[in-house]
Amino acid sequence: MAQKKATAQGAKSFGIEPYESVKGEEYMNEEQEAHFRSILEAWKSNLMQEVDRTVHHMQDEAANFPDPNDRATQESEFSLELRTRDRERKLIKKIDEALDKIDNHEYGFCDSCGVEIGIRRLEARPTATQCIDCKTLDEIREKQMG
């Protein structure tokens, strides 16, 4: 029940209502693909706006402080922002890959085993490429190797 509530909030954060599947409908039909395209495009748009804000903020705030402490603080803030933007750039790449999968009608299926990833999991993590079982196994393997 808690997962369903979190999923509903996640979809609503982009102003999109969670998908309500109809009993017996085909998985990843045109309506579902359109739903996830909307979520992914809204997410990408939101991230792109953040990138623009960062660029403008850094241009506006860039100053040559005479005090080394002020300069160091500013460099540290900029470094943190740039790391965040780099993570978001990688996320945009994953979003683009998910949109390509929708275009090719391959979205929503596990890259490892081919089974359906599931509507609720995709609403919680629209860039998911593995079903929960394969993802869990990967994480267990990572912990054992690390």
C-alpha positions in Angstrom: 0.0 0.0 0.0 2.8 2.4 0.8 4.5 1.8 -2.6 1.2 2.6 -4.4 0.9 5.9 -2.5 4.6 6.8 -3.3 3.9 5.9 -7.0 0.9 8.1 -7.2 2.8 11.0 -5.7 5.7 10.4 -8.2 3.4 10.5 -11.2 1.6 13.5 -9.8 4.8 15.5 -9.3 4.8 16.0 -13.1 1.1 16.8 -13.1 0.2 13.4 -14.6 -2.3 11.1 -13.0 -1.1 7.5 -12.4 -2.2 5.1 -15.1 -5.3 3.1 -14.3 -5.0 -0.2 -16.1 -8.2 -1.9 -17.3 -8.5 -5.6 -16.6 -7.5 -7.7 -19.6 -5.8 -4.8 -21.6 -2.6 -5.5 -23.4 0.6 -4.6 -21.6 2.4 -1.5 -23.1 -0.4 -0.7 -25.5 -0.5 2.7 -27.3 -2.2 4.4 -24.3 0.4 3.2 -21.8 3.2 4.2 -24.1 1.7 7.7 -24.5 1.3 7.8 -20.7 5.0 7.0 -20.1 6.1 9.3 -22.9 4.3 12.1 -21.1 6.1 11.4 -17.8 9.5 11.0 -19.4 9.1 14.2 -21.5 7.9 16.2 -18.4 10.8 14.9 -16.4 13.3 15.8 -19.1 11.8 19.2 -19.5 12.1 19.8 -15.8 15.8 18.7 -15.8 16.6 20.9 -18.8 15.1 23.9 -16.9 17.4 23.1 -14.0 20.4 23.1 -16.3 19.4 26.5 -17.7 18.9 27.9 -14.1 22.4 26.6 -13.1 24.1 28.2 -16.1 22.4 31.6 -15.4 23.0 31.3 -11.7 26.7 30.6 -12.2 27.0 33.5 -14.7 25.2 35.9 -12.4 27.1 34.8 -9.3 30.6 34.5 -10.7 32.7 37.1 -9.0 36.4 37.5 -8.4 36.4 37.7 -4.6 39.6 39.2 -3.2 39.2 37.1 0.0 40.5 33.5 -0.5 37.9 32.1 1.8 35.0 33.7 -0.2 36.6 32.5 -3.4 36.9 28.9 -2.0 33.3 28.9 -0.8 32.1 30.0 -4.2 34.2 27.4 -6.0 32.9 24.7 -3.6 29.3 25.7 -4.3 29.9 25.7 -8.1 31.6 22.3 -7.9 28.6 20.8 -6.1 26.2 22.3 -8.6 28.3 21.0 -11.5 28.3 17.5 -10.0 24.6 17.6 -9.6 24.1 18.8 -13.2 26.4 15.9 -14.4 24.2 13.4 -12.6 21.2 15.0 -14.2 22.9 14.9 -17.7 23.3 11.2 -17.2 19.7 10.9 -16.2 18.6 12.9 -19.3 20.6 10.3 -21.4 18.6 7.5 -19.7 15.4 9.3 -20.3 16.3 9.6 -24.0 17.1 5.9 -24.1 13.7 5.1 -22.6 12.0 7.4 -25.2 13.8 5.5 -27.9 12.5 2.3 -26.5 9.0 3.7 -26.6 9.5 4.6 -30.2 10.6 1.1 -31.0 7.8 -0.5 -28.8 10.4 -2.1 -26.6 9.7 -0.1 -23.5 8.6 -1.8 -20.3 10.3 -5.1 -20.8 13.3 -6.3 -18.7 16.6 -6.1 -20.6 17.9 -9.2 -18.7 15.0 -11.7 -18.9 12.4 -10.1 -21.2 9.4 -10.1 -18.8 7.1 -7.2 -18.1 8.7 -4.6 -15.7 5.2 -3.5 -14.6 3.2 -0.3 -14.7 3.7 0.6 -11.0 7.5 0.0 -11.1 7.8 2.1 -14.2 5.7 4.9 -12.7 8.0 4.9 -9.7 11.1 4.7 -11.9 10.3 5.5 -15.6 13.9 4.7 -16.7 13.9 1.2 -15.2 15.4 -1.4 -17.6 15.0 -4.4 -15.4 12.2 -6.2 -13.6 12.4 -6.1 -9.8 13.7 -9.7 -9.6 16.6 -9.1 -12.0 17.4 -5.8 -10.4 17.4 -7.4 -6.9 19.8 -10.2 -8.2 22.1 -7.5 -9.7 22.2 -5.6 -6.4 23.0 -8.9 -4.4 25.8 -9.6 -6.8 27.2 -6.1 -6.5 27.2 -6.4 -2.7 29.0 -9.7 -2.9 31.6 -8.4 -5.3 32.1 -5.1 -3.5 
